[in-house]
Amino acid sequence: MGPVQGQDLTGVLSSLALRLPRGTDVRGAFDSGDVVRGYPMRSTVFAVSARDAGWVTELCAGQQRRESARRWEKEGVVPTEVARAHDVFLDSPGLTRKALGDLWARHGFPDDTGFRYLMIRDMMLHGTAVYGPFEGTDQLIVPATQVPYAGDRSPAAELLLRYLTGHGPADLRDFAWWTKLPQRTVKEAFAEIADEVETTDGLHHRPGLYDEVAAVRRRAHGTFALPAFDEIMLGYRDRLTYLSPTHHEQVAPGNRGVFRRTVVRGGRFVATWSTAGVEPFRALSATAERDVTRAVRNYPRVL
């Protein structure tokens, strides 16, 4: 799938678990360093393979790096001080956010959560750090592993192919929105991989996708309880293509970037859910209600 929306830590662990064979040690993938979280694109935290974090961030986070530099200038923090904060971290890697903030404070940096957030984000935008192994329910901030991109196609084409493989059917505007890459870059990337995907009704997807769905039709059209920031909800340009305005308001009240957990049944969103219960968009049949209850009960709680 490529990067997976990950600002909600417990949610992204569940998102990954839902897409992997039952029993897969999702938390262990972070502890081993195979998967990390960072800011590869859209000023948002994503979970991503450690091998891919560097080149995806380099490709997609240029605008965010420039914005970060302007923010430091506005805050009166000169580039040499930003670099010094990075170096302080690199001298004592493997810290929780609080411990890293305390370390910076001892070295004369502001002792506040705003500075801590901005500097951690800056380090991740520049490929210095990632969220890695767990310590209890916290992730340690560790140095990023520098793995140069070594693919046969351009990085943009590689990321586009992965997006269409994991998110398709989708169009190029979806990918451009997802990455914030320029349209010209996206079109050039598609020219590289056009022969490696199929197109149905103007939407691109991996070869054989519809045959795959037909082969597992009952499972593909099953009932799934999803976390709040799942890629199904946040991986496409226009959520109103699969949610009515009324139902979208139930999922994202006020459209302020805060999402509720949802239930998908038969390929359609049918409810939101929480520990307090299920709130269906419309009355459910007895069978649907039973399926939804089972899906919520079986929701993978990793952390």
N, C-alpha and C positions, 0 to 999 in steps of 0.2 A: 504493500500500500504506500510505501514511502512514509514521510512524517505523519504522525497522528496527533490530533489536537490534545494538548496535555496540561492546560493550566489548572485543571482540577486533578490532583494527584490520584486520589482514590478512584475517580472516574476513568482516567486513562488506563489504569491497571485493569479495571473491569472491561473497558472497551477491547483491550488486547486479549484478555481471557476469553471473551465471547467469540473471538475469531480464530482461536487456537484449539487444538485438541484438548478435551477435558483432562485435567491433571497437569497441564503444562505449568511449570514454575515461572510465572511472569515476574514476580518479585526477584527471583533468582537471576533472571536475565539482566536486571539492573545491578545486582550485587556482583555479578561476574564481569560487568563492564561491557556486555554485548549491546545493551540498550541504554540510552541516556535521555535526559531532557535538556532542552536549551531553547534559544530564540532564533530558529533558522529563518523565519519569515513572518510577515504580518505583525511584528511586535507582540507575538503571542507565543506562549510556551507550547512546544510540541515534543512528543516522544519520537525518537529516531534512532536508527542503528548507529552505534558509535563510529562505524566505518564511514557512514554517510554524513554525519553531522557537520564536519568541516566544509566539505565542498558544497553542500546544500546551503549552509549559512553564507558562504562566500558568494554563491550565485544569487541568493534572494534577499539578503539583508543589507544591501548597500545603502538604501535609503534610510533605514533605521540607524545605521552607523553614523551617517551624516547628521541625522536628527539628534543623536546622542551627543555628538561633538558640539552642536549648537546649544544643547541643553546645559552642558558643562560651562560653556562660555557665558551663558545667561546666569548661571549660578556662581560665576566667579572662580571656577575651578580650572586652573591652567592645565594644558596637556601633560606637563611633567609630573603634576600631582596625580593625574589619572594613571599614568604609567607607573608611578610609585605605588599606588594602591594595588595595581596588578602584581607588581613584584612582591609586595608584602604577602599577598595571597600565595604566590608561587613558592615562597620560602616556607610556608606552613600549610600545605594543601590538605584536603580531606576534612573540612569543617562544616558544621551546620551553619545555617544562615545567622543564627544568633551568635555563635562562637566567632564567626568571621567578622561580624559587626563589632564585637567586643575587641577583637584583634586590631581592626582598623582604628578603633577609638584609642587604643593604647599607643598607636603610632601617630596620633594627632589629627585623625580625620573626624568629621562630625559623627557624634554618637546619636544617630536618629535613624528610624526605619526608612525614611525617604532616601537618604544618602545610600544606605545599604542596598535598597532595591535598585536604584539607578546604577550603582557600581557593579553589582552582580550581573545585571542585564547587560551593561557595557562590556564586561569581560566575556560574556557568552556571545554577544554580537561580534566580537573580535576573535573568537575562536580560542580564547584563553582558558575558559572554564566550562563545565557542564554540571548538571545535577546527576550524580552517579549512584553509588551503593547506598543502602539504607543503614541508618542508625536508629533503631526503634521505628517510629513512624515518620521520621525526618529523612530526607535525602542529603547526603554529604555533597558539598561542592568540591569538585576535584578538577585537576588540569585536564583539558580536552586532549584526546589522542589525535595527533596530526597524521591523517591518512590522505595522501594526495589522490585526487581523482585519476583513475587509470582506465576508464571505459573507452570503448571503441567509438562511441557517438559523443556529441557535445553534452556537457552536463545538463543543459536545458532540455535536450531531447531525451536524455536518460530519465530525468525527473518526470517529464510529460508521459513517457511510456509507462512508468510506474503508476502515475496517477490514473491513466486510462485503464490499466490492468486492475487496479484496486478499487477505483471509483466508477468506472464506466458501467452503463452508458453515460457519457458526458460530452459536452462540446468544449471548444477551445476557450470560450469565454469563461466557462467554469474554472478551467485551469489557470487562466490569467487572473481571475479574481482570487483564487486559492493561493497563488504564489506572489501576486502583484508584479509579475514580470511584464515588460512592455509587450504590446500586441505583436510588434515586429519580431521580437525574440521568440514569441510563442509560435508564430506562423513559420519561421525558419526551423524551429525545432520539430514541428509537425511534418515538414517536408522530409526530414531525416527518417522519421519512423512511420510514415503513412503506410508503407507496405507491411508493417508488423502489427497493424490493428485492423479491425473490421468496422464498417460504418453502416448503421441501420437508422433510417429516418433522420439523417443528419447528426446522429450521435455516435461517438466513437467508443469502442470497447475492445477487450481482448478477444482474439479469435476463439470461436466456439462457445462464447458465453451463453448464448441462448440454448445451445445443446446441453450445456452444464445444468442450466436451470430446469430444463425439461426432464433431465435424468434424475434430479432430486426435487421434483416439484413440490412434494408435500413439505419437505424440510425448508425449502426456499420460501415457501409461503406460510411458514409457521408463525408462532407468536414469540416475540422477544422483548424482554425488558431491557432498556438501554440507559446508560448514564446520561447526565445532563449535557455534556459537551461532546457527544459522539460525532464521528465523521459523517454519519448518515444525515445528521441535522446541520452540521457546520462545514461540510466539505463541498458545497455547491453554491453557485452565485445567487440563486433566487429560491428561497424556501417556500414562496407562495406557489410554486409549481406543484408542490405536494402537500401544502397545508392551506386551508382557507384562512382569510384574515382573522376570523374569530378564533379558530384553533391556534393560530400562531400567537395570538395574544395570550392564550392559556399557557403556551409553552414558554414564551419570552415576554412576560408582562411589561408593557411600556417600551418594548424593543430596546432595552437598556444594556443588552449584552449579558444578562443573567438568564440562564435557561433551566427549565425544570426537566426532570427525568421523564422519559416517554416510553410508551409501549407500541410496538409495531406488530400488526397482525395481517397476514395476507398481503404484505407489501404496502400497507397503509398505516399511518399513525392513527391510533384509536383512543389513546388515553395518556394522561400524565400520571406519575405515581411518586409516592414518598413513603417514609416509614409510617405515616399516618393513614395511608390507604391509597386507593386508585380513584382517579377522577376521569371517567370516560367522557369522550367528546359527545357521544350520543348513547342511547340505551343499548346495552349489549345483550345478545341472546344468552341463554343459560350455558351453551357450549362455549361461546366466546368468553364469558365471564370466568368459566372454569379454566380456560386456557391462559387467560391473563393472570389469574391468581397463581397458577403453576409457574408461569414465567417469572413473576416477581419473586416467588419463593425460591426459584432456582438461580436467581441473579448472582453472578460470581462476585463475592466480596473478598478481595485479595488482601486488603490492608485493614 
